[in-house]
Amino acid sequence: MAKKSVEARAKKPPKFSTRTVKRCWKCGRKHGYMRQFDICRICFRELASTGQLPGVKRSSW
């Protein structure tokens, strides 16, 4: 979990557009972020395995 101050800083509009930090809405992680789902890879895996993400299913072959 990210600190509250770090999350608040990420929500502020940046001085330059390249400084925008995308963070996971669930845990606040910034690395391994998936734009399509707006969450990090760890939370994606948890939610996908429990079937809470619509349109995502585990592959089996």
Secondary structure, 3 states (H helix, E strand, C coil): CCCHHHHHHHHCCCCCHHHCCCCCCCCCCCCCEECCCCEEHHHHHHHHHCCCCCCCCCCCC
